[in-house]
């Protein structure tokens, strides 16, 4: 089992920045990849960014260049640095972890970008 807890969401003006954190616990050694997803009201959940245990990253086209995903093994945490935020980035952001062929989820963090 892997437990994930997000923090760092909130309200920000367009053009501003936020950093989301995802604290991990449990069977951390079995995690092969982690990622951030988001779901805006009335829309399907979409993948934002992923990072493997080897540090390889991948981004959705819509956030490429504005968001940065990273991990800190010493702190058992993953981050999403979000810069140049737009109102379209408003959503609930959730972190996920792939471990032993199972996908684990955090509870989600609200990010609201005002125009």
Secondary structure as a PSIPRED ss2 file (coil, helix, strand):
# PSIPRED VFORMAT (PSIPRED V4.0)

   1 X C   1.000  0.000  0.000
   2 X E   0.000  0.000  1.000
   3 X E   0.000  0.000  1.000
   4 X E   0.000  0.000  1.000
   5 X E   0.000  0.000  1.000
   6 X E   0.000  0.000  1.000
   7 X E   0.000  0.000  1.000
   8 X C   1.000  0.000  0.000
   9 X C   1.000  0.000  0.000
  10 X E   0.000  0.000  1.000
  11 X E   0.000  0.000  1.000
  12 X E   0.000  0.000  1.000
  13 X E   0.000  0.000  1.000
  14 X C   1.000  0.000  0.000
  15 X C   1.000  0.000  0.000
  16 X C   1.000  0.000  0.000
  17 X C   1.000  0.000  0.000
  18 X E   0.000  0.000  1.000
  19 X E   0.000  0.000  1.000
  20 X E   0.000  0.000  1.000
  21 X E   0.000  0.000  1.000
  22 X E   0.000  0.000  1.000
  23 X E   0.000  0.000  1.000
  24 X E   0.000  0.000  1.000
  25 X E   0.000  0.000  1.000
  26 X E   0.000  0.000  1.000
  27 X C   1.000  0.000  0.000
  28 X H   0.000  1.000  0.000
  29 X H   0.000  1.000  0.000
  30 X H   0.000  1.000  0.000
  31 X E   0.000  0.000  1.000
  32 X E   0.000  0.000  1.000
  33 X E   0.000  0.000  1.000
  34 X E   0.000  0.000  1.000
  35 X E   0.000  0.000  1.000
  36 X E   0.000  0.000  1.000
  37 X E   0.000  0.000  1.000
  38 X E   0.000  0.000  1.000
  39 X E   0.000  0.000  1.000
  40 X C   1.000  0.000  0.000
  41 X C   1.000  0.000  0.000
  42 X C   1.000  0.000  0.000
  43 X C   1.000  0.000  0.000
  44 X C   1.000  0.000  0.000
  45 X C   1.000  0.000  0.000
  46 X E   0.000  0.000  1.000
  47 X E   0.000  0.000  1.000
  48 X E   0.000  0.000  1.000
  49 X E   0.000  0.000  1.000
  50 X E   0.000  0.000  1.000
  51 X E   0.000  0.000  1.000
  52 X E   0.000  0.000  1.000
  53 X C   1.000  0.000  0.000
  54 X C   1.000  0.000  0.000
  55 X C   1.000  0.000  0.000
  56 X C   1.000  0.000  0.000
  57 X E   0.000  0.000  1.000
  58 X E   0.000  0.000  1.000
  59 X E   0.000  0.000  1.000
  60 X C   1.000  0.000  0.000
  61 X C   1.000  0.000  0.000
  62 X C   1.000  0.000  0.000
  63 X C   1.000  0.000  0.000
  64 X E   0.000  0.000  1.000
  65 X C   1.000  0.000  0.000
  66 X C   1.000  0.000  0.000
  67 X E   0.000  0.000  1.000
  68 X E   0.000  0.000  1.000
  69 X E   0.000  0.000  1.000
  70 X E   0.000  0.000  1.000
  71 X E   0.000  0.000  1.000
  72 X E   0.000  0.000  1.000
  73 X H   0.000  1.000  0.000
  74 X H   0.000  1.000  0.000
  75 X H   0.000  1.000  0.000
  76 X C   1.000  0.000  0.000
  77 X E   0.000  0.000  1.000
  78 X E   0.000  0.000  1.000
  79 X E   0.000  0.000  1.000
  80 X E   0.000  0.000  1.000
  81 X E   0.000  0.000  1.000
  82 X E   0.000  0.000  1.000
  83 X C   1.000  0.000  0.000
  84 X C   1.000  0.000  0.000
  85 X C   1.000  0.000  0.000
  86 X C   1.000  0.000  0.000
  87 X H   0.000  1.000  0.000
  88 X H   0.000  1.000  0.000
  89 X H   0.000  1.000  0.000
  90 X C   1.000  0.000  0.000
  91 X E   0.000  0.000  1.000
  92 X E   0.000  0.000  1.000
  93 X E   0.000  0.000  1.000
  94 X E   0.000  0.000  1.000
  95 X E   0.000  0.000  1.000
  96 X E   0.000  0.000  1.000
  97 X E   0.000  0.000  1.000
  98 X E   0.000  0.000  1.000
  99 X E   0.000  0.000  1.000
 100 X C   1.000  0.000  0.000
 101 X C   1.000  0.000  0.000
 102 X E   0.000  0.000  1.000
 103 X E   0.000  0.000  1.000
 104 X E   0.000  0.000  1.000
 105 X E   0.000  0.000  1.000
 106 X C   1.000  0.000  0.000
 107 X C   1.000  0.000  0.000
 108 X C   1.000  0.000  0.000
 109 X E   0.000  0.000  1.000
 110 X E   0.000  0.000  1.000
 111 X E   0.000  0.000  1.000
 112 X E   0.000  0.000  1.000
 113 X E   0.000  0.000  1.000
 114 X E   0.000  0.000  1.000
 115 X C   1.000  0.000  0.000
